[in-house]
């Protein structure tokens, strides 16, 4: 059974920081590209950041220079360090695992809420 479990969300003031974690089980973590997506109220889910199994990274323009994605394959965990948070970063953040070769094979976590507000 595949599970992706996010943690680290919460309420933070503008300009603050949070670190999200996503722990995976039931998959060979190292052969999956890992990503963070978010969904704000009334909006579609959007890509925030991805990291390939070769550690290449890509970010949404809105978070470049503020967010950093990283992974620890030994711990089956992917992280999202979020700095200089803005109210527009508010939403549910989801972890995604996508197979390196079989691109249609992907899994989602249940999401963790991030709220940026004063």
Protein Blocks (a to p, Z undefined) as FASTA:
>chain_A
ZZdddehiacddehiacddddddehiafklpccddddddehiacddfbdcdfkopacddf
klgokaccdddfklopacdddehiafklgccdddddddfklmmbccddebjaddddZZ
